[in-house]
Amino acid sequence: MSWLNDLGENLKKIVLMEYKIDQLGEEVKNLRTDVLDHQTRLVRIETMIEMAQSRHRSSPPQVEES
């Protein structure tokens, strides 16, 4: 009967591992969504910086009047 108890315990462990793996898969999907969102925002920020730098380079120098 000892082997039957061992088998039952091992089956419980397998079911628990499967559940945890499924949860981990969902968490990875959520993280992927977050990373893609951050990537999109970063591209926007980089574009804004590049546009500001190009405007700064192309504008004529300003002369201060005293």
Order of alpha helices (4+ residues) and beta strands (2+ residues): alpha
